[in-house]
C-alpha cells in the first residue's frame, strides 16, 4: 500500500485530547468508557478517577450505577490478561478477540497445578466438576463473594503452593482460580465489591449469555475500535495493546481495512475513513491516575511521553499518576498522607499552563476529600511526592 496521509505529532495530540475526553467532558460514564474502548481496572481507584477526570469530577455514584445496577458497564479480563471496565456491547468482542484464548491457557495451567499438587490425577475432570458446583452455588445465592461460595463448595478452600523454593514462593486459593476461570469463560462476572469503591474484593453474579463470534471477526472489530479511539498508531501499538502475536496483529489490522500512514517519518496505520485533520482543542490540563487508559494506550509513547518514562513508569511498564498539558505528559503527581495533591513538572510549560495544572490538582483534591489512595504499582516520582 502507498502512504495515504501524514500525521504530525501535533495532530495526534489534538486527537488524543478530543477523543479521550480530556479537552472536553462527558457526564455519562458509559460514554467515557466507549471513548477509551476500555478503562483499566487492575487498580479499582483508577477506574473511578479516570472516569471522573473526564466527566467534570462528578461523584462515583453514576459509575457505580452503571456497573452494578443497570449493568451498562462490565468489568472483565481482556487484553494482555488485564482487568478492564467496558461497555456491555463491547464484552462479546473482547471475549472472542482476547479472553477466550487466555481462558484456554489458564485452564491448562490450573489443571497441571492441580495434578502436580497431587489433588487428583485427572485434573481436567476435577476442575470442570468444581466449576459446575460453584456455578450451582452462585445461582442459589444470586450473588456471593468467593469466601461465601467456599462454604458451599469445600474444594474451593484448597490451597496450592507455587514457586516452591523460590523467593516468590507462596500459595493461592483454589476458589480464586476457579472464579477467574468461570469469569474468563463468561459464565460469571464481578459485581459490587465488599467495602468501598477502592476495594477489589468483588462479589460474583451469574453473567447474562451473549452470542459468540469468531476470533478473526472480533479481532478486526477490536482493531477498528482501537483505531477510532487511539489512531493513528502502529502495528506494534496494536500488538502490545491487545496482547496478540505480531502475526495476529497484522492479520487483524488488514482485516479491519486500515491504511498505511506516515507518523512523522514512521510507518503507521489508520482507518481509511478517518484521515481528516482534527481541529486543535483549546489548551487543556489533566491529572490522570496510574494505569490510565490514555497513557497505557500505545507501546510507542515518545510523541506524548517524551523523556519522562523512567520517572513515571515502574520497571514492569506500569504507568503511575501523570500530569498532562495539551496532549503530552509533563509531570507526575501523588497524594500525601494529609490528602494534599502534590505534583512536579518535569519540563517548563509556562505560567498559564502551570496555573491550569494547579487548578486541576485542586479539583482532584476536592474530589478525593477524605479518601486516601495508594497506587498498586508505585513509580519513582509518585513515591517521592506521596512521602
N, C-alpha and C positions, 0 to 999 in steps of 0.2 A: 504494500500500500504506500502511496505517496503521502507526504506530510500535508495535512489539511489546514492546520491552524497553528499559530504561535501564541502561547500563553506566557505573559510576563509574570514575575513574582508578584507585582502589584495587583494584577488581575486575579491571581489565585487567592491573595489575601482579601480582596474585595468579595469574592465568592464565599470564602470562609466566614467573614463577618455577617453577611446576609443570610446564607443558607443554614448556618448553625445558630441563628437567632441570638447573636451577640451584639450586632449593630441595631437590633430591634428586639422585640419580645413577643411571646405568645402566652396567653393566660392558660391555655389548655395543656396539661402535661402530656397528653397523647400527641399533640402537635409537636411538642419539643422532641419526644422520642422518635417521631416519624422524621423530623428534620435531621436527626443524627443516625437514623436507621436503628440503632440500638444504644442504650445507655449502660455504661459499665456498672456492674453491681457486685463486684468482688468485695468492695468496701461499701456497706449499706449507706453510710453517710454520704458517699459520693453521688449516689443516685439522687437523693433529695437536694443536695447542693447544686448539682449540675442542672436540675430542672429549675430550681429557684433562681439561679443566676440568669436564666433565660426567660423568666416569667415575672420580672419585676420584683423579685424576692417575695413572692407570695408564700403563705404558710404551707406546711406539709400536708394539710388536710386534703386538698384536691388530688394529690398524687396517691395518698393512701386510699382514697375513694376509688380511684381508677384501678389500683392494684387489687384491692380486697373486697370491693362491693360490686361495682359494675363490670369489673374484670376486663376493661378495655386495654389494660396493660398487663403483661405477663412476665414473670421472672423465670428465665430458662438458661440452661447451659448451652452455649453455642460456639461461636468462632473461637479458635485457639483453646478450646476446653475452658472457656471463661464464662462467668455468670453475667447475664445481661437482662435488662428490662426492655421489652419490645412491645409494639402494638400487637394486639391479638391476631390480626390478619397476617402478620409477618411471621408468626410462630411456625406455621407449616413450611414456609420457605426455608427458614434457618434449620429446622429439624431435618428436612430432606437434604439440604446442601451441606450441613456440617455435623449435626448432633447424631444422626443415625450411625455414621461411620465411627464417631467417638464412642458411642454406646457399645458397638461390637467389639472394639479394642478393650474397653474397660470390662466388659463381661468376660472375655478370655482371661484377662489379668486376674479378676476376682476368682474365677474358677480355679486357676492354678494356685492362688494363695490358699484357698480352702483345702485343696488336695495336699499341698506342701505342708500345711499346718496339721495334717492328719485328722481333720474333722470327718471327712469321708473320702472314699477312693473315687467315687463318681461325682465330681464337683458340679458338673453342669445340671444334672438332675436335681441335686440338693438345692442349688441356688434357685432354680425355677420353682421348686416346691415352697421355699421360704418366701419368695416373691408373691406367690399366689396367696399364701396365708396372710402376708402383710396387707395385700390389697383387700382381702376379705375383712380384716380387722378395721382397716380405714373406712371401708364402706359402712360398716356397722357404726362407727363413731361419727362419721361425717367429716370430721377434721380432727387432726391429732398431731402432737409432737412425736418425734422418734422415740423418746423415753416412754411415752404412753403406749405406743404400739409394741414396745418391748415387753410390756406386761402381758400382752395378749399372745405374742409370738416369742417363746423362750429363746429360739435360735438367734434372735436379733441381739441378745445380750452377750454373745460370744465376742471375745477379743482376740485379734490376730496380731502376732508380732511381725514387724517388718524391720529391715536393716539390721538384723542380728549381728552384734559385734562391731557395728559401725558407730561413729559418734552421733549419727542422727537416728539411732535405734529408737523404736517406740512401738506403740500398739494403736490399732484403730478398731472402732466398733463395727461389728457386722451390721448393726442397724443403720448406721450412717451410709455404708456402702450399698446396702440393698435399696435404701430410699433413693440414693443417687441413681442407681440403675433404673429403677421404676420411673424416675423423673426424666432420665435421658431417653427412655422408651416412650415418653409422652403419655404415661398412664397415671401419674400423679404430678402435682405442681406445688411449688412453695406458696404458702399463704401467709397471713399476718404473723409476724414473729412474736415470740414471747418477750415482753418488755417493750421498750420504746422503738422509734424508727431507727435508732442506732444499732439495734440488735440484729444478729444473723442467726439466731436460734429459731428458725422458721417452723411453723406448723405445716402440715401437708393436707391436701384435699385431693379427691379424685379429679382428673383432668377431663374436660369435655373432649370427645373424639373429634378428629378432623380428617379431611380427605388427604391421603398421601399422594406425593408426586415423585417423579423420577429425580435422581440426584442431578443429572445433567441439566434438566429443565430448571430445577430450583437454583442451581449454581449460576446459570445465566441470569435469572431474575435477581438474585442477590447482587451480582456484579452491577446490574443496571441500577439497583437501589443505591449501591455504594457510589457509583459514578455520579448519580444525580445529587448526592449529598456532599461527596468529597472530591469529585472530579474537577479538573483533570488530575490524573495521577499516573503511576507507573504500574506495570505488571507486577513488579516486586512489591509495591504497596498492597496490591490485591492479594498476592500470595501471603504476605505477612498478616494482613488484617483478618483474612479468612482462616488461616492455618492450613491451607491446602498445599499440595506439592506444586512446584513450578509448572509441571505439565498440566495439572488440573486447572491452575490459574489461567494459563494461556488458552486452554480449550474453552473455559467459561467466558473469558474476555472476548474471544472470537464469536462465540455463540450469542453474546449479548449485543453484537453488532457494533462494537466500539471501533473507532477510527484512530489512526495514529496522529499525534500532535507533537509539537515542539514545545518543551518546557524549558525555555531559556537555554537551548542548546542540548537538552537531554530528551531522549525519546519518551513519549508518554502516550496515554490513551484517554479518550473522552467519548461521550455519546455523540453520534452524528448530528442529532437534533439539538445539541447543547453547545454550540460553538460561538454563539454571540457573546460579545463583551457584556459584563455586568457593571453597572454604574458603581463607582466608589461610594460607599456609605459615608455618612457624617462620622467624624472621629469618635471612636469608642474605646472604652476601657473595660476590663473584666478581671475578676479574681475567680479562677476556676479551681475546683478541688482536685485532689490526687486522683489519677486514673480517669480524668475527664475524657469523654469520647472524642473531643476535638484534638487534644494534644496526643492522644493514642490512635489517631485516625490514619496515620501514614507511617511507613517504616523509613522513608527518605524525608527527613524533617528539617534539613538545613534552611529551607526557604521560609520557615516560620519560627524555628528554634534557634538558629544561629549557633554561636559557640557555647551555649549555656547547658548543654546536655549533662556534663559531669556534676553540676551543682543541683540540677533539678530532677535527675533520674537516679534510681538505685542501680546496683550492678546487674540486676536481673532484667533491667529495661522497664521498670515500673515508674511512671511519672508521679512526681509529687505535686503539691499545690503550686499553681503558676499565676503570674501577673501578665496580662496582655494589654497591648496598645496597638490598635489599628491592624490587627491581623498577624501580629508577631509576639512571641514571648519575650518579655523584657525584664522579668524578675520572678521572685517567688515569695510566698507568704507562709506564716504559721500562726497558731493561736497559743498565746502564753497562758500559764496557769490561771491568771486572773481573768482570762477571757479576752484580753486585748488582741486585736488582729495586727500583727507586725508584718511589714513587708520590706523587701530590699530590692531595689532596682539594680540590675546588672549592666545597664548602659544608660547614657544620658538621653532622656526623652523630652526634655524641655519643661518649662514651668506649667504650661496648660495641661500637658499630659500628666504631670505629677499631681496636679490638683484633681484631675478626673479620677486618677487611681486612688487618691486619698478618699475621695467621696465614695467610691465603690467599697473600699475597706471599711468605712464607717457603716455602710448599708449592710455589709456582711456581718459585722459585729453586732449590729442591732437585731438582725435576723436570728443569729445564734442565741443571743441573750445569755441565759444561764447554762446553755448546753456547751459541753466541752468535747471536742473531737480530737482523735488521735489517729492519723492515717495508718493503715495496716502495714504499709511499706514505707519506712522512713527514708528520707533522702537528705543529703548533706545540708542544704540550705534550710530545709524545713526543721531539721533537728536544732540548728543554731537559733532560728527565730522563735522556736517554741520553748526554749530554755527559760 
